[in-house]
Amino acid sequence: MDLDELMKVRAEYDAEMRRDARPDAAEARVERVGGVVRQSVPGLGWNGVLWSDLDEGTADAAIAEQVAYFSGRAAGGESAEFEWKLYDYDGPADLGERLRAAGFVAEPAETLMVCRVADLAALPVAPPEGITLRVVKDEEGVDLMMEVHRQAFGTDRPRIRQQLLSMLSNDPDRIEAVLAMAGDTPVSAARMEMLPGGSFAGLWGGGTVAEWRGRGIYRLLVAHRARIAAERGIRYLQVDASDDSRPILERLGFDVLGVTVPYVWTPAA
């Protein structure tokens, strides 16, 4: 895409996926409070700020308001930890510094990337030898995905597990979760989250166990999800890419829309 098209796509992304965001789970709530759009959810769901429209005169008060709101959840037994998802084009220019001053901790930056679904769905991708795809439909499949995540990323992800089970149970059309299997052994996993009538689908959780990397499995899972998105009439795929995945995605035709940094606040901060 040329620069003009990228700026139009970014504006559409900000409007649909951030400013006018819809909850990512049946039990979640999204609300706009002043210049901030936030999501809160009971249990293990994702809590945080999705979008903000702030300036030098309003930023500090808005940050304090969100800290107070999420801190207050602890009185009801809910998690007070939350994430402020900051994009490098959000204002004011020093918003990241203001978040750090308020006790937020920056996690590794990710690159916001996007590609036309039609371009990806046309990729001629064959499974590597010995690999088959398994669409995840139940708890057993989710647990296999979590095992891949443990091996690929070295961490347990109970929040992701709960989110997947909730979506498969309450709104299965919103998710396409898939495993790459070597016989009976899961070696890679990924998911795609979609919204009815939306222009964007998000690619998440793509991970491959170390000994199976470099064989084209990641590319295979991207192409599989692109074909599903094309069948649903979705126009763009979006990824918050790590430094490891960005080169692969660029070779597949993804363009950069910006950089996003998760700023996390915890009660200990």
N, C-alpha and C positions, 0 to 999 in steps of 0.2 A: 504494500500500500504506500502511496505517496503521503507526504506530510499532511496535506489538507484532509485526506481521507482518514488518516490516523487521528487527527484532532476531532473529527466528527464522530468517529467510533468511540473515542475516549469520553466525549460529552454524553453520548448515548449510554455508555457503560456507567458513568457516574450517576446519571439520572435513574436508570433502571435498577442497578445493583446496589447503589449506596443511598442516594437521597430518598428514593421511593422503594427501598428494600422491603421485601416480604419476609416473614419469619422463616427460619430454616428448619423448624420442627413444629409439630402440631401444638406442643405446649409452650412454645416461645411467644414473646410479645415484642413487637417493634413499635417504637413511638418517637415522635419528634418533640424535643424540648428545646425551645429557643433555636439556637443555631446548631443543634446536635441531633443526630439520629442514632438511637441506641437500641440494642437488643438485650433482653433479659429473659432467662429461662430457669426453671427450677431444676434441681438435680445436677447432672453432669453436663448440661448443655453449654454452648458458647455464649458468654456474656461480653458485651463490648460496644464500642462506638464505631459505627460503620461510616459515618459521614459527618463533616462539620463545615460550617460557613462562619468563620471567625476572623477577627482582626486583632490588632495590638490592644485595643480597648476592651475587647470582650473575652479574649482567650483565657486569661487566668481565672476569671469568675466561672466560666463554663467548665474548666477543668475541675475546680473545687466543687462545683455542683455535682459532677458525675462521680467524683470520689465519695462525696457525702451520700449520694443515692446508693451506690453499690455497697458502701460500708454499712449502710442501714439494713441491708439484706441479712447481715449476720445475726441480727436480733431475732429473725424468723427461722434461723437454722440453715439458711442458704449460703452458698459461697459468696464471699465479697470480692474475690479476685475477678478482674476484668481486663480486657485488652482494648487499647485505643489503636485502631488500625490507621496509621498515618501514611499518606501518599506524598511523594516529594513535591507535588504541585499544590498541596493544600496550604492555605494561609492560616495565620501569618507565617512569614518565612522562618521564624525562630520557634515554631510550635513544638518541634522536637526538644529544644532546649528547655522550654517551659514545662513540658511533660517530665523531663528528667528532674527538674527542680522540684516538682511536686511528688517525687518518689517513684515514678515509673522507671522500669528497666527495659532498655531496648534489646530485642531479640535480633537474630541475623536478618539482614535485609533480603527481600525477594524481588524479582523482576516481574512486573505485571506485563504479561504477553497475551497477544490475541492473534487469531487466524480465522480466515473464512472457512466455514464448515465445508462448503462445496469443494474447495481446493483439497482439503485433507481427505474427504470421503472418496475422492478419486484416486488416492494413492494405491498403487499395486503392491500390497504387502502380503506375503505368505508367511505362515508360522514357521519359525526355525524348526529344524529337525527334532522330533521328540516332544514338541510342545503342542498342547491343545488348550483351548479356552473354555472356561467354566463360568457361566453367569451365576452370580450369588443371589439366592432367593430366600435363604433361611439362616437360622442361628449357626448351624454347622458351617456354612460358607463364610459367615462373618468371622467366626473363630479362626478359620484358616487364613483369612485376610490379616487378622491380628497377629498370627504366628509369622507371616511374611514381614509385617511391620517390625516385629521384635528382632528378626534376623537382619532386616535391611537397615533399620534406623537405630537399633539398640535400645529401644524404649517400649514400654507398655503404653497403650493409648485407650484407657477406659472410656474417656469422653467420646472418642470416635466410635468405639464399639456401641455405646448406648445410642448415639446419633444414628448409626446405620440400622440398628434394630428398630428404632422408632420409625424411621422412614420406610423401611420394608413393611412394617406392620400397618402404619397409618396412611402412607401416601407413596406406594411403590412406584407410581409413574414418575416420581420426581428423581429417581435414582437409577443408575446403571452401574452396578458393581461387578467386577470381573476378576477372575484369577487366571494366571497362566500356570498350567500344570505340566510337570514332567512325570508322566505316569500318574501315581497317586500323591505325588509330592508337590505342594504349592511353591512356586519359585518367584512369582511376581504377582502384584495386586494393584488395583487402581479403581477409582470410582469417578462417576460424572454426576453432578447435581444439576437439575433442570427445573424450570418454572413453567407452568402452563401459559402458553402465549408469549413467552419471553424470547428475546433476541439472543441471549447469551446462555451458554452452559459452562459450568466450571469444572475443570479437570483437577482432581485432588488425589493425594495419597499414593501417587505412582512410586513404587519401590520394588527393587529386584534384589534377591539375595546375592551376595558378593560373587559366588562362583558361577553365576549365570549371567552376569553383566557382559555387555559388549557383544551380544548375539542378536540384537534387533528386537528383543522382547518389549522394551519400552515403546519403541516405534509401533509395534504390533498393537499394543493396548491403546495408544492414541488413535490409530486408524480405526480400530473397532468402535471406539466411542464416537468418533466422527461420523461413522456410518449410521449409528443409532440417532445422533443429533440431526443428521440430514433427513432421516425418516420422520422426525418430529417437526420439521420445518424451522429448526433453529439456525440462525445465520452465522453466529460466531462461537468459537471456543476460546475460553479464557483460562490462563494458568498463572498462579503466583509461583514463579519458577525459582528453584534453588540454583546455586552456581553450577551444580553438577548437571541439572536438567536443561539449563538455558542453551548450551551449544547444540544439544540434540534437537530442541524445539526450533532453534534458528534454522537448522538444516531442513526441517520439515516445512518451513515457510512462515513461522510465527514472527510477528513484529512486536517491538517494545512500545508500551504505552506509558510506562513510568516505573518508579521503584516504590515499594511499600515496605514499611518497617512496623512490626508489631511492638507496641509499647505496653508492657504488662504492669499492672498495679496489684499488689497483694497487701493484706492487712499488716504484714510485717514491715512493709515499706513505710 
